[in-house]
Amino acid sequence: MLLLLSVTILDVFGQGGIKGRIQSIKNADPFAISGTVGTAVGLSYNSNYPSCTPFSGSVYASLNLSFYSFQLPFSFYFANNTTSFDYPQLPTWHLGFMPTWRNWKFHIGSSSMHFSNYTYSGLTFLGLGAEYQGKLFRMGAFGGLLQQATRMKGYDDRSAIQQLADSLLGLNVPQSTLPQYRREAVGAKIGVGNSRNFIDISFLKAKDRIKTLPEEWRDTIPPQDNFTLGLSGRFAIGRWFAFTANVGASLHNPDLRDSIHIEGYQKYERYFNWLFTPGNSFRVRFAGDAAMNFMFKHFNGSLTYRFIQPDYVSLGAQNFNQNAHSLGAVMNFNMFKGRSNLGLVGYLQRDNMNHKQMFTDQVATYSLNWHNSIGNLFNMGILYSGIKQDQYDGSSVVVDSLRINSIVHTISLSPTFTIERANIHSIGLTANLVQNKNLNKLNHNGMDVQTLTIGASYGIDLSDIRLSIHTGYDFSMSSSRFAHYNSHGLNFGLNYRIMQREKLNWTISYNGFAAYNIQKDEGAKNDFSLSNSLGSSFSYKKHAASLYLSLSNFSDMERIGQRVHTNLDTRFTFSYSYTFAARVIKKKTKEQRAADRVERAAKKLDKQQHIDKP
């Protein structure tokens, strides 16, 4: 254990390995300090919340001490009579060592591997493992802990030395974590083939040890046992076709306390219980996915299918979206030497595979995205997307008047023009239509909504005088069961770079928006909305400051059944920060170290000569 600790502690500090970490320490300064101090003050008023405190202020500071590149961060923050202070604490170590030798890779301590999506994939284990990757043969195996038992106050009888050792090895579980058993696991994978054509078989055996949790918790937290078997493969023809598939089978006992003991075979149980312990509630479930990919010069596409049975469990992988299957297709066309690209996407998902849910839900999503360009002058984007939702009977019959049956259409057009002369001009047009329809006419709570928006924008960058200007106009027309209105919106903004130097930058910007909303319902009133903001930022060497001022007013209006009350909002904010960095003890160069040695030798010689004088 001491040998393992002495080796792994060198590898935990960085991803570059032991040599890289040692080299970074040698190149670092012995002692350096860096950090930031700053303050911010603000004033605000909101007519909807007049009782809120209008003034806010904060002071913050961060300090980082570096000893040969080892970081010790400190931070302080004070805001509105609330103070927080953070300082370095002893971290929870997860030590791992992964040496390689020829085609072998070894895992010692805390590490992770990947076998299959449905058996073992990426979860951290604490133990030993090895992987071999040859030209046509590969294999891997590991054994260890997938989950450490919770160390609980009142039940911890470890010595102080054992607690420290467990902390270094990552065996401590925080007190806030729910009680859990120690979960032991062993897994293996074997496969043949190369990266284009291969077949892999993998398995995982994971089991909770009942005695690792105090009896007070065993009645509420059941121990589990799980054995999963996976099969993965890929088959490719040239570079134009590839077929991949992953299949998993799981035997899961959700409660080891309810195990089955077959009469007359108890003496043989110890021979097969290491593989799986059956119980009255154990279940066998399957999951899998498959994909076909086509790749040509001007076309590529894929067809995918995935299914996961309800209650499929693998203790070596993350949770799955269970009890559902889906079918998807993706196509992409590249035309006119890349100047035109057409993408088509469609997915269909349906749940309730076991027909035990009350209802069955089905969702279909599909989209079309067409992009065209002519050099850097013109770009045109066309987007259509749709979402279709349906609901069917499950274990219960859906009432026709409550059945979900809806569809949403979205269509967008966005041509843009860019003109580069003495200055850069950009012109953009937009058109967007959203239609949400309830196809179940018996459902009177449903609501049909349709919104059409068109707009135009213009921007220019006057680089000679360091000024950028943009403006735009939008018109929207919306209608629903509760409201009908039109809206005219105008926006304007500018950004002026007052100073722009290597170490000095000062900018000022303004953004304004105004909208006039016309209510078409009887008795409704038209309203006006306004928003303005002015900001400035300044930076000089290690100093930075910013100023922000805004004034907004949104009048009373009703849109698609939602009422927004009159709201006046004003804000003023000023902030300042200072960043510093200092090398208290600098790393000396080879020439400086040689000069120091010569100086020390000279001083030693002078001292010796002084002693030798009569």
C-alpha positions in Angstrom: 0.0 0.0 0.0 2.9 2.4 0.8 4.5 1.6 -2.6 1.1 2.2 -4.4 0.6 5.5 -2.5 4.1 6.7 -3.3 3.7 6.1 -7.0 0.1 7.3 -7.5 0.5 10.5 -5.5 2.8 11.7 -8.3 0.3 11.0 -11.0 -2.7 12.6 -9.4 -1.5 16.2 -9.8 -1.9 16.5 -13.6 -2.8 14.9 -16.8 0.7 15.3 -18.2 2.1 12.4 -16.2 4.8 12.2 -13.7 7.6 13.7 -16.0 5.4 16.5 -17.1 4.4 17.4 -13.6 8.0 17.4 -12.3 9.1 19.5 -15.2 6.3 22.1 -14.5 7.4 22.3 -10.9 11.1 22.8 -11.9 10.1 25.7 -14.3 7.8 27.4 -11.8 8.7 30.3 -9.5 9.3 29.3 -5.9 6.7 31.7 -4.6 4.2 34.0 -6.4 1.1 35.9 -5.5 -1.8 36.9 -7.7 -5.3 38.1 -7.2 -8.1 40.6 -7.8 -9.8 43.2 -5.6 -12.8 45.1 -6.6 -16.0 46.8 -5.6 -19.4 47.5 -7.1 -22.3 49.8 -6.1 -25.8 50.0 -7.6 -29.1 51.9 -7.4 -32.3 50.5 -8.7 -36.1 51.1 -8.6 -38.9 48.8 -9.8 -42.5 50.0 -9.7 -43.7 46.4 -9.1 -41.4 46.0 -6.1 -41.2 49.4 -4.5 -40.3 48.0 -1.1 -37.0 46.5 -2.3 -33.8 48.0 -1.1 -32.7 50.5 -3.8 -29.1 50.5 -2.8 -26.7 47.6 -3.2 -22.9 47.4 -2.6 -20.3 44.7 -2.7 -16.6 44.3 -2.0 -14.7 41.2 -3.1 -11.1 40.0 -3.1 -9.4 36.9 -4.3 -5.8 35.9 -3.5 -3.8 33.0 -4.8 -0.5 31.8 -3.3 1.6 29.7 -5.6 4.4 27.5 -4.3 6.2 25.9 -7.1 2.9 25.9 -9.1 0.9 24.4 -6.2 -2.1 26.7 -5.8 -3.6 27.9 -2.5 -6.7 30.1 -3.3 -8.4 32.4 -0.8 -11.5 34.6 -1.5 -13.6 37.1 0.3 -17.0 38.5 -0.7 -19.2 41.1 1.1 -22.5 42.2 -0.3 -25.5 43.8 1.4 -24.4 42.8 4.9 -23.6 39.2 3.8 -20.1 38.0 4.1 -18.5 34.8 2.7 -14.9 33.6 3.0 -13.3 30.6 1.2 -9.9 29.2 2.0 -7.9 26.1 0.9 -9.1 22.8 2.5 -7.7 19.3 2.4 -9.1 17.8 -0.8 -10.7 14.4 -1.2 -8.1 12.4 -3.1 -8.9 10.0 -5.9 -5.5 8.5 -6.7 -5.0 6.6 -9.9 -2.0 5.3 -11.8 -2.2 4.1 -15.4 1.1 2.9 -16.7 1.5 1.5 -20.2 3.8 -1.1 -21.6 3.8 -1.9 -25.3 0.1 -2.7 -26.1 -0.9 -2.9 -22.5 -2.5 -0.3 -20.2 -2.9 -0.9 -16.5 -5.3 0.7 -14.1 -4.2 1.0 -10.4 -6.3 2.8 -7.9 -9.1 5.1 -9.0 -9.8 4.8 -12.7 -12.5 4.1 -15.3 -12.9 2.1 -18.5 -15.5 1.6 -21.2 -16.9 -1.8 -22.3 -20.4 -1.2 -23.6 -23.2 1.4 -23.3 -25.4 -1.2 -21.5 -22.9 -3.1 -19.3 -20.1 -0.9 -18.0 -19.4 2.6 -19.3 -17.3 5.2 -17.6 -18.1 4.9 -13.9 -15.1 5.3 -11.6 -13.9 2.2 -9.8 -11.3 1.7 -7.1 -9.2 -1.4 -7.8 -7.1 -3.0 -10.5 -7.6 -3.3 -14.2 -5.8 -4.0 -17.5 -6.4 -3.4 -21.2 -4.7 -4.9 -24.2 -5.0 -3.4 -27.7 -3.5 -5.4 -30.6 -4.0 -5.2 -34.3 -6.9 -7.7 -34.4 -7.4 -8.7 -30.8 -8.3 -6.6 -27.7 -9.4 -7.4 -24.2 -9.9 -5.7 -20.9 -10.8 -6.6 -17.3 -11.1 -4.9 -13.9 -12.1 -5.7 -10.4 -12.8 -3.4 -7.5 -15.4 -1.1 -5.9 -18.0 0.9 -7.8 -19.3 2.4 -4.6 -17.9 2.8 -1.2 -19.9 2.2 2.0 -21.0 5.4 3.7 -19.0 6.4 6.8 -21.6 7.5 9.3 -21.2 9.3 12.5 -21.8 7.1 15.5 -20.9 4.0 13.5 -17.3 4.9 12.5 -14.9 2.8 14.6 -11.8 3.5 12.4 -8.6 4.7 13.9 -7.2 8.1 13.1 -4.5 6.6 10.9 -7.1 4.5 9.0 -9.3 7.6 8.5 -6.4 9.5 7.0 -5.5 6.6 4.7 -9.1 6.2 3.6 -9.3 9.9 2.9 -6.2 9.7 0.7 -7.5 6.8 -1.2 -11.0 8.3 -1.8 -12.8 5.8 0.5 -14.6 8.5 2.5 -18.2 9.3 1.5 -19.4 12.8 2.6 -21.8 12.8 5.5 -24.5 14.5 3.4 -24.6 11.5 1.0 -27.5 9.1 1.6 -26.4 5.8 3.2 -25.1 3.3 0.7 -23.6 -0.2 0.7 -20.2 -1.1 -0.5 -20.6 -2.2 -4.1 -18.1 -4.7 -5.4 -17.8 -5.3 -9.2 -15.8 -7.3 -11.7 -16.0 -6.9 -15.5 -14.3 -8.0 -18.6 -14.4 -7.4 -22.4 -13.0 -9.4 -25.3 -13.1 -8.4 -28.9 -11.6 -9.0 -32.4 -11.3 -6.7 -35.3 -10.0 -3.2 -36.1 -11.6 0.2 -35.7 -13.8 -0.3 -38.9 -14.9 -3.9 -38.4 -15.1 -5.5 -35.0 -17.2 -7.5 -32.5 -17.0 -7.2 -28.7 -18.5 -9.2 -25.9 -18.5 -7.8 -22.4 -20.0 -8.5 -19.0 -20.3 -6.9 -15.6 -21.1 -8.4 -12.2 -21.9 -5.9 -9.4 -23.2 -6.7 -5.9 -23.9 -4.8 -2.7 -22.4 -6.2 0.5 -25.2 -6.2 3.1 -23.1 -6.1 6.2 -21.3 -2.9 5.1 -24.3 -0.8 6.1 -25.7 -0.5 9.7 -28.8 -2.5 10.4 -30.8 0.7 11.1 -30.7 1.5 7.4 -31.1 -1.9 5.8 -34.9 -1.9 6.0 -35.2 1.3 3.9 -32.3 0.9 1.5 -32.3 -2.5 -0.3 -29.0 -4.1 -1.4 -28.9 -5.0 -5.1 -27.3 -7.6 -7.3 -26.8 -7.2 -11.1 -25.3 -9.2 -13.9 -25.2 -7.7 -17.4 -24.0 -9.1 -20.7 -23.3 -6.9 -23.7 -22.6 -7.4 -27.4 -21.3 -4.6 -29.6 -20.1 -4.6 -33.2 -19.4 -2.6 -36.4 -19.4 -3.6 -40.0 -18.2 -1.3 -42.8 -18.1 -1.5 -46.6 -15.4 0.8 -48.0 -15.9 4.3 -46.8 -19.5 4.7 -47.9 -21.4 2.3 -45.5 -21.2 1.4 -41.8 -23.5 -0.6 -39.5 -23.1 -0.5 -35.8 -25.1 -2.2 -33.1 -25.2 -2.5 -29.3 -27.3 -5.0 -27.3 -27.5 -5.5 -23.6 -29.2 -8.1 -21.3 -29.6 -7.4 -17.6 -30.4 -9.7 -14.7 -31.2 -7.5 -11.8 -32.3 -8.4 -8.2 -33.4 -5.1 -6.6 -33.5 -6.6 -3.1 -31.0 -9.2 -1.9 -33.0 -9.6 1.3 -35.7 -11.3 -0.7 -33.5 -14.0 -2.3 -34.8 -17.4 -3.5 -33.4 -20.6 -2.0 -34.3 -23.6 -4.1 -35.2 -26.6 -2.0 -32.6 -29.3 -2.1 -30.0 -27.2 -3.9 -28.8 -25.0 -1.0 -25.4 -26.7 -1.0 -24.8 -25.7 -4.6 -25.8 -22.1 -4.2 -22.3 -20.9 -3.3 -21.1 -22.2 -6.7 -23.5 -20.0 -8.8 -24.4 -17.1 -6.4 -21.2 -15.4 -7.3 -22.6 -14.9 -10.8 -26.2 -13.9 -9.7 -28.4 -14.2 -6.7 -32.0 -14.8 -7.8 -34.9 -13.3 -5.8 -38.7 -13.1 -5.9 -38.6 -9.7 -7.6 -35.6 -10.3 -9.9 -36.2 -9.4 -13.6 -34.5 -10.0 -17.0 -34.6 -7.0 -19.3 -33.1 -6.1 -22.7 -31.9 -2.9 -24.4 -30.2 -2.1 -27.6 -29.5 0.3 -30.5 -28.5 0.1 -34.1 -27.5 2.6 -36.8 -26.8 2.5 -40.5 -24.6 5.3 -41.9 -24.2 6.2 -45.5 -21.4 8.5 -46.6 -20.9 9.8 -50.2 -19.3 12.8 -51.8 -22.4 15.0 -51.8 -24.7 13.1 -49.5 -24.5 11.5 -46.0 -27.2 10.1 -43.9 -28.0 7.8 -41.0 -30.9 5.6 -39.8 -31.0 4.8 -36.1 -33.3 2.7 -33.8 -33.1 2.3 -30.0 -35.2 0.5 -27.5 -34.9 0.1 -23.7 -37.3 -2.1 -21.9 -38.9 -0.9 -18.6 -36.8 -1.4 -15.5 -33.6 -2.1 -17.4 -30.7 -1.6 -14.9 -27.0 -1.8 -15.2 -25.1 -0.9 -12.0 -22.1 -0.1 -14.2 -23.7 2.7 -16.3 -25.8 5.8 -15.8 -29.6 5.7 -15.7 -31.5 5.2 -18.9 -34.6 6.7 -20.4 -36.6 3.5 -19.9 -39.7 2.0 -21.4 -39.4 3.7 -24.7 -38.2 3.1 -28.3 -37.3 5.6 -31.0 -36.6 5.7 -34.7 -34.6 8.5 -36.3 -33.3 9.5 -39.7 -30.8 12.2 -40.7 -29.9 13.2 -44.3 -27.5 15.9 -45.5 -27.0 17.1 -49.1 -24.0 19.2 -50.0 -24.5 20.9 -53.4 -22.9 23.5 -55.7 -19.4 23.0 -54.4 -20.5 23.6 -50.8 -22.4 26.8 -51.5 -25.7 25.1 -50.7 -26.5 22.7 -47.9 -29.7 20.9 -47.2 -30.4 19.0 -44.0 -33.4 16.8 -43.1 -34.0 15.3 -39.6 -36.8 13.2 -38.3 -37.4 11.4 -35.0 -40.3 9.3 -33.7 -40.5 8.2 -30.1 -43.1 6.2 -28.3 -43.2 5.0 -24.7 -45.2 2.4 -22.7 -43.6 -0.6 -24.2 -45.0 -2.8 -21.5 -48.5 -1.4 -21.8 -48.6 -0.8 -18.0 -48.6 3.0 -18.1 -52.0 4.7 -17.9 -51.4 6.4 -21.2 -49.1 6.0 -24.2 -47.4 9.1 -25.5 -46.0 9.5 -29.0 -43.9 12.5 -30.2 -42.6 13.1 -33.7 -40.1 15.8 -34.5 -38.9 16.8 -37.9 -37.0 19.7 -39.5 -35.6 21.0 -42.7 -32.7 23.4 -42.8 -31.5 24.8 -46.1 -28.6 27.2 -46.3 -27.3 28.9 -49.4 -24.4 31.4 -49.9 -22.7 33.3 -52.7 -19.2 34.0 -51.5 -19.1 36.5 -48.6 -21.8 38.7 -50.2 -25.1 36.8 -49.7 -26.4 34.2 -47.3 -29.9 32.7 -47.2 -31.3 30.4 -44.5 -34.6 28.6 -44.7 -35.8 26.6 -41.6 -38.9 24.5 -41.1 -39.5 22.4 -37.9 -42.5 20.5 -36.7 -43.6 18.8 -33.5 -46.5 16.4 -33.5 -47.8 15.0 -30.2 -50.4 12.2 -29.8 -51.8 10.3 -26.9 -53.2 6.8 -27.0 -54.7 4.3 -24.6 -52.5 2.4 -22.1 -53.7 0.5 -19.1 -56.5 3.1 -19.0 -58.7 4.5 -21.7 -58.1 8.2 -22.6 -61.2 10.3 -22.5 -61.6 11.8 -26.0 -62.2 15.3 -24.8 -58.8 15.2 -22.9 -56.7 13.4 -25.4 -53.5 15.2 -26.5 -53.4 15.8 -30.2 -51.5 18.9 -31.2 -49.0 20.1 -33.8 -46.5 23.0 -33.9 -45.2 24.5 -37.2 -42.3 26.9 -37.4 -41.0 28.5 -40.6 -38.2 31.0 -40.8 -36.5 32.9 -43.7 -33.3 34.9 -43.0 -31.5 36.4 -46.0 -28.4 38.6 -45.2 -26.2 40.8 -47.4 -22.7 42.0 -46.6 -21.0 44.8 -48.6 -17.3 45.5 -48.0 -16.1 48.8 -49.3 -14.4 51.5 -47.4 -16.6 50.3 -44.5 -18.5 47.1 -43.8 -22.2 47.2 -44.4 -24.6 44.4 -43.4 -28.3 44.2 -44.3 -30.6 41.5 -42.9 -34.2 40.5 -43.5 -36.2 38.0 -41.3 -39.6 36.4 -41.6 -40.9 33.9 -39.0 -44.2 32.1 -38.7 -45.2 30.0 -35.7 -48.4 28.1 -35.7 -49.6 26.0 -32.7 -52.7 24.0 -33.4 -54.8 21.8 -31.2 -56.2 19.1 -33.4 -58.5 17.7 -30.8 -61.6 19.8 -31.3 -63.3 18.2 -28.3 -60.7 19.6 -26.0 -62.0 23.1 -25.3 -59.1 24.0 -23.0 -56.7 23.8 -26.0 -55.6 27.0 -27.7 -54.6 27.8 -31.2 -51.9 30.4 -31.5 -50.4 31.9 -34.6 -47.7 34.6 -34.8 -46.1 36.1 -37.8 -43.0 38.3 -37.5 -41.1 40.2 -40.2 -38.2 42.5 -39.8 -35.2 44.3 -41.3 -31.9 45.4 -39.9 -28.9 47.4 -41.0 -25.4 47.7 -39.5 -22.3 49.6 -40.5 -18.8 49.5 -39.0 -17.0 52.8 -39.5 -13.5 51.6 -38.6 -11.8 55.0 -39.4 -13.6 56.7 -36.5 -14.0 53.5 -34.4 -17.8 53.6 -34.5 -20.3 50.8 -35.1 -24.0 51.5 -35.6 -27.0 49.1 -36.0 -30.7 49.6 -36.3 -33.7 47.5 -37.1 -37.5 47.3 -37.4 -39.8 44.4 -36.5 -43.5 43.9 -37.1 -45.4 41.1 -35.4 -49.0 40.0 -35.8 -50.4 37.5 -33.3 -53.8 35.9 -32.8 -55.2 33.5 -30.3 -58.4 32.6 -28.6 -57.8 35.4 -26.0 -56.0 38.2 -27.9 -55.4 39.7 -31.3 -52.8 42.4 -31.7 -50.1 43.9 -33.9 -46.8 45.2 -32.7 -44.3 47.6 -34.3 -40.8 47.6 -32.8 -37.7 49.8 -33.5 -34.3 49.3 -32.1 -31.1 51.3 -32.4 -27.6 50.9 -31.0 -24.1 52.2 -31.3 -20.7 51.4 -30.0 -17.9 54.0 -29.9 -14.3 53.1 -29.1 -13.0 56.3 -27.5 -9.5 54.9 -27.1 -8.0 51.7 -28.4 -4.4 51.1 -27.4 -2.3 48.1 -26.4 -2.9 48.7 -22.7 -5.6 51.3 -22.8 -9.2 50.7 -23.9 -12.3 52.9 -23.4 -15.6 52.2 -25.1 -19.1 53.6 -24.7 -22.3 52.0 -26.0 -26.0 52.7 -26.2 -28.9 50.4 -27.0 -32.5 51.5 -27.3 -35.8 49.8 -28.1 -39.3 51.1 -28.6 -42.5 49.2 -29.4 -46.1 50.3 -30.1 -48.7 47.5 -29.5 -52.1 47.7 -31.1 -54.8 45.7 -29.2 -57.6 44.7 -31.6 -60.0 43.2 -29.0 -63.1 45.2 -28.0 -62.4 47.4 -25.0 -58.6 46.8 -25.1 -56.2 49.7 -25.0 -53.1 50.2 -27.1 -49.8 50.5 -25.2 -46.2 51.7 -25.6 -43.0 50.0 -24.4 -39.6 51.7 -24.1 -36.1 50.5 -23.1 -32.9 52.4 -23.0 -29.4 51.5 -21.7 -26.1 53.3 -21.6 -22.9 51.7 -20.7 -19.2 52.4 -20.7 -16.1 50.2 -19.9 -12.5 51.3 -19.2 -9.3 49.3 -18.8 -5.8 50.5 -18.2 -3.1 48.0 -17.5 -4.3 46.3 -14.3 -7.3 48.6 -13.7 -10.8 48.0 -15.0 -14.0 49.9 -14.5 -17.5 49.9 -15.9 -20.6 52.1 -15.8 -24.2 51.0 -16.7 -27.4 53.0 -16.7 -30.8 51.7 -17.9 -34.4 53.0 -18.0 -37.3 50.7 -19.1 -41.1 51.1 -19.2 -43.4 48.3 -20.3 -47.1 49.2 -20.3 -50.1 47.1 -19.4 -50.8 44.6 -22.1 -52.3 41.2 -22.7 -50.6 38.7 -25.0 -51.9 35.2 -25.6 -53.9 35.3 -22.4 -50.9 36.5 -20.2 -51.2 40.0 -18.7 -48.0 42.0 -18.1 -48.5 44.9 -15.7 -47.1 48.3 -16.1 -43.5 48.2 -15.0 -41.0 51.1 -14.6 -37.5 49.9 -14.0 -34.3 52.0 -13.6 -30.8 50.8 -12.7 -27.4 52.4 -12.1 -24.3 50.3 -11.6 -20.6 51.1 -11.2 -17.8 48.6 -10.7 -14.1 48.7 -10.3 -11.4 46.0 -10.1 -7.7 45.8 -9.8 -5.7 42.7 -10.8 -2.2 42.1 -9.6 0.5 39.5 -9.9 3.9 39.4 -8.2 6.7 36.9 -8.2 8.0 37.2 -4.6 10.8 34.7 -5.2 11.7 34.4 -8.9 13.0 31.3 -10.6 16.6 31.9 -11.5 18.1 31.1 -14.9 21.2 28.9 -15.4 23.4 32.0 -15.8 22.0 33.5 -12.5 22.6 30.2 -10.7 26.2 30.0 -12.0 26.8 33.6 -11.0 25.5 32.8 -7.5 27.8 29.9 -7.2 30.8 32.0 -8.2 29.8 34.7 -5.7 29.4 32.1 -2.9 32.8 30.6 -3.7 34.4 34.1 -3.7 32.9 34.9 -0.3 34.0 31.5 1.1 37.6 32.2 -0.2 37.7 35.7 1.3 36.5 34.3 4.7 39.1 31.6 4.6 41.9 34.1 3.8 40.7 36.3 6.7 41.0 33.3 9.1 44.5 32.4 7.8 45.9 35.8 8.4 48.4 36.0 11.4 
